[in-house]
């Protein structure tokens, strides 16, 4: 048996079962779930940085939604907070680099 011991998407067991393979899974508590989501975020960001495609970017977003949910926030609340911050402070679309501030 190949060992993964990592957080996977909710439908992965169904997909493996449909392939006729046997597998082992376990459900974790909220605290361990959060730690595994943090590890998954690092994994997905690394995959995005390597492949630079929309699919990997969507995976990063899915993990962010998972983290928000674990912390008690909905996807809508996360997106609303993003909009609020963008309206207040802007986004990152213009490529502005702050090189220093004179005091």
C-alpha positions as CSV (number, residue, x, y, z in Angstrom):
1,X,0.0,0.0,0.0
2,X,1.3,3.4,-1.0
3,X,1.2,5.8,2.0
4,X,0.1,9.4,1.6
5,X,-1.0,10.6,5.1
6,X,-2.2,13.9,3.7
7,X,-5.5,15.8,3.5
8,X,-7.4,15.1,0.3
9,X,-10.5,16.5,-1.3
10,X,-13.8,15.1,0.0
11,X,-14.7,13.0,-3.0
12,X,-11.3,11.3,-3.4
13,X,-12.4,8.1,-1.5
14,X,-15.3,7.7,-3.9
15,X,-13.0,8.2,-6.9
16,X,-10.6,5.6,-5.6
17,X,-13.4,3.2,-4.8
18,X,-14.8,3.6,-8.3
19,X,-11.4,2.5,-9.6
20,X,-11.9,-0.7,-7.6
21,X,-9.0,0.0,-5.3
22,X,-8.9,-0.5,-1.5
23,X,-7.9,2.4,0.7
24,X,-7.7,3.6,4.3
25,X,-8.9,7.0,5.5
26,X,-9.5,8.7,8.8
27,X,-11.4,11.8,9.9
28,X,-9.6,14.3,12.0
29,X,-10.7,16.8,14.6
30,X,-10.9,20.5,14.0
31,X,-7.4,21.3,15.3
32,X,-5.6,18.6,13.2
33,X,-7.8,19.6,10.2
34,X,-6.5,23.2,10.5
35,X,-2.8,22.0,10.7
36,X,-3.4,19.7,7.7
37,X,-5.0,22.6,5.8
38,X,-1.9,24.8,6.4
39,X,0.3,22.0,5.1
40,X,-2.0,21.6,2.1
41,X,-1.8,25.3,1.4
42,X,2.0,25.1,1.2
43,X,1.7,22.1,-1.1
44,X,-0.8,23.7,-3.4
45,X,1.2,27.0,-3.5
46,X,4.3,25.1,-4.4
47,X,2.4,23.3,-7.2
48,X,1.1,26.6,-8.5
49,X,4.5,28.2,-8.5
50,X,5.9,25.2,-10.4
51,X,3.1,24.8,-13.0
52,X,1.5,28.3,-13.0
53,X,-1.9,27.3,-14.3
54,X,-5.5,28.1,-13.4
55,X,-6.2,24.6,-12.1
56,X,-3.4,24.9,-9.5
57,X,-4.6,28.4,-8.6
58,X,-8.1,27.0,-8.1
59,X,-6.6,24.4,-5.7
60,X,-5.0,27.2,-3.7
61,X,-8.4,28.9,-3.5
62,X,-10.2,25.7,-2.4
63,X,-7.7,25.4,0.5
64,X,-8.2,29.0,1.5
65,X,-12.0,28.4,1.6
66,X,-11.3,25.3,3.7
67,X,-9.2,27.3,6.1
68,X,-11.9,30.0,6.4
69,X,-14.6,27.3,7.1
70,X,-12.4,25.7,9.8
71,X,-12.0,29.2,11.4
72,X,-15.8,29.7,11.3
73,X,-16.1,31.8,8.2
74,X,-18.0,31.1,5.0
75,X,-16.7,31.5,1.5
76,X,-19.0,34.5,1.1
77,X,-17.5,36.1,4.2
78,X,-13.9,35.5,2.9
79,X,-14.8,37.0,-0.5
80,X,-16.6,39.9,1.2
81,X,-13.5,40.7,3.3
82,X,-11.4,40.5,0.1
83,X,-13.7,43.0,-1.6
84,X,-13.6,45.3,1.4
85,X,-9.8,45.3,1.5
86,X,-9.6,45.8,-2.2
87,X,-11.9,48.8,-2.0
88,X,-10.0,50.2,1.0
89,X,-6.4,49.5,0.0
90,X,-6.6,48.4,-3.6
91,X,-5.5,45.1,-5.2
92,X,-2.2,43.9,-6.7
93,X,-3.1,44.5,-10.3
94,X,-0.9,47.5,-11.1
95,X,2.4,46.0,-10.0
96,X,3.3,48.8,-7.6
97,X,6.5,48.1,-5.6
98,X,7.1,50.3,-2.5
99,X,10.8,50.8,-2.3
100,X,10.9,53.0,0.7
101,X,9.2,55.8,2.7
102,X,11.0,58.9,3.9
103,X,10.3,59.6,7.6
